[in-house]
Amino acid sequence: MPTFAMPVPPHWSTQGPLKRTLLDPQQEYLAYARQLLELIREGHGDVEESLVIRSRMDAPWARMTAEQQVRVGHILTQFEREEDPRTRLRIAR
């Protein structure tokens, strides 16, 4: 009898730097978002690598509940604030 591989569960990442790690969809999405924000900060927001990251972000987003999506949205807003030097100046005062 031939041996067949079991299908990959939807929460098991098989691509990118998160390959073969069991992740919560929020964690996976935020890891990709950090990578994307770093590329954007470096001025590479429209290169092929950033487009690949954006396409990989779709699967974890689709697996999240509405509440998780809202929570991730708030976390991303905090990431963006950290990247904005004007915001850091206001916090430092």
C-alpha positions in Angstrom: 0.0 0.0 0.0 1.5 3.4 -1.0 2.2 5.9 1.7 0.6 9.3 1.2 1.5 12.6 2.9 -1.1 14.0 5.1 -2.6 17.3 3.9 -1.0 20.4 5.5 -3.3 22.0 8.1 -4.4 25.5 7.1 -2.5 27.0 10.1 0.8 25.4 9.1 3.0 27.8 7.2 4.8 26.2 4.2 6.3 29.3 2.6 8.7 32.1 3.4 10.7 32.7 6.6 8.0 31.2 8.7 8.4 27.9 6.9 7.4 24.8 8.9 6.3 26.7 12.0 3.0 26.2 13.7 1.7 29.7 14.1 -1.4 31.5 15.2 -2.7 33.4 12.1 -2.3 36.7 14.0 1.4 35.9 14.7 2.0 34.9 11.1 0.3 38.0 9.7 2.2 40.3 12.1 5.5 38.7 11.2 4.8 39.4 7.5 3.6 42.9 8.3 6.9 43.7 10.2 8.9 42.5 7.1 6.7 44.6 4.8 7.0 47.7 7.0 10.7 47.3 7.0 10.8 47.1 3.2 8.6 50.2 3.0 10.8 52.1 5.5 13.8 51.3 3.3 11.9 52.6 0.2 11.3 49.2 -1.3 7.5 49.1 -0.9 6.9 48.3 -4.6 9.6 45.8 -5.3 8.8 42.1 -6.1 9.7 41.0 -2.6 7.1 43.2 -1.0 4.5 42.1 -3.5 5.2 38.4 -2.5 4.9 39.3 1.2 1.6 41.0 0.6 0.2 38.0 -1.2 1.4 35.7 1.6 -0.5 37.9 4.1 -3.8 37.0 2.6 -4.0 33.4 3.9 -3.5 34.3 7.6 -5.8 37.2 7.3 -8.5 35.0 5.9 -8.1 32.5 8.9 -8.6 35.3 11.5 -11.9 36.1 13.1 -13.3 39.6 12.9 -12.1 40.3 16.4 -8.6 39.1 15.6 -8.5 41.3 12.5 -9.5 44.4 14.5 -6.8 43.5 17.1 -4.2 43.1 14.4 -5.2 46.4 12.9 -4.6 48.2 16.2 -1.2 46.5 16.6 -0.2 47.6 13.0 -1.2 51.1 13.9 1.2 50.9 16.8 3.9 49.6 14.5 3.4 52.5 12.1 3.5 55.0 15.0 6.8 53.5 16.2 8.2 54.0 12.6 7.1 57.6 12.4 9.9 59.9 13.8 7.4 62.7 14.4 5.4 60.5 16.8 8.5 59.5 18.7 9.4 63.1 19.2 5.9 63.8 20.6 6.2 60.9 23.0 9.7 61.9 24.1 8.6 65.3 25.3 
